Amino acid sequence: MKKHALIICLLLASLNYAQSSEEADIKAINKVLKKQRIAWSNNDLETYMEGYWKSDSLKFYSQSGVTYGWKNTLERYQKAYPSEEHTGKLSFRINDVSKINDGAYFVLGEYHIKREIGNADGIFMLVFKKINGEWKIIADTST
């Protein structure tokens, strides 16, 4: 009987650890998104891009097609949002964060940019991967 109680306790402890680990991952991912939101709203696209994987393998998918690579994605943002009037003030609504596997999540959400030249709104799906101990966006689909 003592053996069964020990097994049950160990199972419960491992479930609690898995939940707290997942909660910590989601909190860290939300921290990346918050940093991006603040950087964008300050017209600081390079700091905004720190949330992305600095790799030629980064993929950004939009109505214009697929942009490959961190540098190309930054240049795309700089061309589309050349001034503070264009970047405006960004807010997100996160609708879902789901674990893909250990070290990877996808995030579904909405973005809203308030600006004098006209607001911009859309939806996105991000794939986050833990790389060298940091959460980075490795794929972004935005409309």
HELIX and SHEET records of a PDB file:
HELIX    1   1 LYS A    2  SER A   41  1                                  40    
HELIX    2   2 LEU A   45  TYR A   48  1                                   4    
HELIX    3   3 MET A   49  GLY A   51  5                                   3    
HELIX    4   4 TRP A   70  ALA A   80  1                                  11    
HELIX    5   5 GLU A   84  THR A   87  1                                   4    
SHEET    1   A 6 GLY A  65  TYR A  68  0                                        
SHEET    2   A 6 LYS A  59  SER A  62 -1                                        
SHEET    3   A 6 GLU A 134  SER A 142  1                                        
SHEET    4   A 6 ALA A 120  ILE A 131 -1                                        
SHEET    5   A 6 ALA A 104  LYS A 114 -1                                        
SHEET    6   A 6 LYS A  89  ASN A 101 -1                                        
END                                                                             
